[in-house]
Amino acid sequence: MRREPTPAEAKLWRHLRDRQISNTKFTRQLVVGPYVADFAARDAKLIIEVDGDTHVDQARDGSRTDWLQRQGYRVIRFSNADIMSEMDGVWQVISAALTAESAK
């Protein structure tokens, strides 16, 4: 676990904290089994991962995502660039995922 967030993580956290999206409580750096999720909404079983600018370990990400999905979590990934330049779109994707979960 890292003590200091990246600039993209800090920006996303400012939008997730204090139940700003669909009154959903998010946690930062939640331990889920052998993994640490960047952000998680436990009640909604939603994990949000932020991939760095030089993110190249897609095989490991795939294994991690598969494991998390087997535990009942949905996983959404955003790049640093998406968060830094397209926050409205990021917000819409997260909101839609939460709306889909609450409709179940």
C-alpha positions as CSV (number, residue, x, y, z in Angstrom):
1,M,0.0,0.0,0.0
2,R,1.2,3.5,-0.9
3,R,0.9,6.4,1.5
4,E,0.8,9.1,-1.2
5,P,-1.7,8.9,-4.1
6,T,-0.7,9.8,-7.7
7,P,-2.1,13.0,-9.0
8,A,-4.8,11.1,-10.9
9,E,-5.7,9.1,-7.8
10,A,-5.9,12.2,-5.7
11,K,-8.2,13.9,-8.3
12,L,-10.5,10.8,-8.5
13,W,-10.6,10.6,-4.7
14,R,-11.8,14.2,-4.4
15,H,-14.8,13.1,-6.6
16,L,-15.5,9.8,-4.8
17,R,-15.1,10.7,-1.2
18,D,-18.0,11.9,1.0
19,R,-20.6,9.9,-0.9
20,Q,-20.6,12.3,-3.9
21,I,-21.7,9.7,-6.4
22,S,-25.1,8.1,-5.8
23,N,-24.6,8.5,-2.1
24,T,-22.1,5.6,-2.3
25,K,-19.3,5.2,0.3
26,F,-15.9,4.5,-1.3
27,T,-12.8,3.4,0.4
28,R,-9.3,4.1,-0.8
29,Q,-6.7,1.3,-1.0
30,L,-9.0,-1.5,0.3
31,V,-7.3,-4.9,0.8
32,V,-9.4,-7.6,-1.0
33,G,-7.8,-11.0,-0.5
34,P,-4.2,-10.8,-1.9
35,Y,-4.8,-7.5,-3.7
36,V,-5.1,-3.8,-2.8
37,A,-7.9,-2.1,-4.8
38,D,-7.3,1.6,-5.6
39,F,-10.9,2.4,-4.7
40,A,-13.8,0.2,-3.7
41,A,-17.5,0.6,-2.9
42,R,-18.0,-2.5,-0.7
43,D,-21.8,-2.3,-0.6
44,A,-22.0,-2.0,-4.3
45,K,-19.2,-4.6,-4.9
46,L,-17.5,-2.1,-7.3
47,I,-13.7,-1.7,-7.6
48,I,-12.1,1.2,-9.5
49,E,-8.5,0.8,-10.6
50,V,-6.3,3.6,-11.9
51,D,-3.7,2.5,-14.4
52,G,-0.5,4.6,-14.7
53,D,0.8,6.3,-17.8
54,T,3.3,3.5,-18.4
55,H,1.0,0.7,-17.4
56,V,2.1,-2.5,-19.2
57,D,1.2,-5.4,-17.0
58,Q,-2.1,-6.4,-18.6
59,A,-1.6,-10.1,-18.0
60,R,-1.3,-9.6,-14.3
61,D,-4.3,-7.1,-14.4
62,G,-6.3,-9.8,-16.2
63,S,-5.6,-12.4,-13.5
64,R,-6.3,-9.9,-10.8
65,T,-9.6,-8.8,-12.4
66,D,-10.7,-12.4,-12.9
67,W,-10.0,-13.2,-9.2
68,L,-11.9,-10.1,-8.0
69,Q,-14.9,-10.9,-10.3
70,R,-15.0,-14.4,-8.8
71,Q,-15.4,-12.8,-5.4
72,G,-18.4,-10.9,-6.7
73,Y,-16.8,-7.5,-7.5
74,R,-17.1,-5.6,-10.7
75,V,-13.9,-3.9,-11.8
76,I,-13.7,-0.6,-13.8
77,R,-10.3,0.6,-15.0
78,F,-9.3,4.2,-15.9
79,S,-6.0,5.5,-17.2
80,N,-4.4,8.5,-15.5
81,A,-5.0,10.4,-18.7
82,D,-8.7,9.7,-18.6
83,I,-9.0,10.9,-15.1
84,M,-6.9,14.0,-15.7
85,S,-8.6,15.1,-18.9
86,E,-12.0,13.4,-19.1
87,M,-13.3,13.5,-15.5
88,D,-16.9,14.0,-16.7
89,G,-16.8,10.8,-18.7
90,V,-15.2,8.9,-15.8
91,W,-17.9,10.2,-13.5
92,Q,-20.6,9.1,-15.9
93,V,-19.1,5.5,-16.2
94,I,-18.9,5.2,-12.4
95,S,-22.4,6.6,-11.9
96,A,-23.8,4.2,-14.6
97,A,-22.1,1.2,-12.9
98,L,-23.7,2.2,-9.6
99,T,-27.1,2.7,-11.1
100,A,-26.9,-0.7,-12.8
101,E,-26.1,-2.3,-9.5
102,S,-28.9,-0.6,-7.6
103,A,-31.4,-1.7,-10.3
104,K,-30.7,-5.3,-9.5
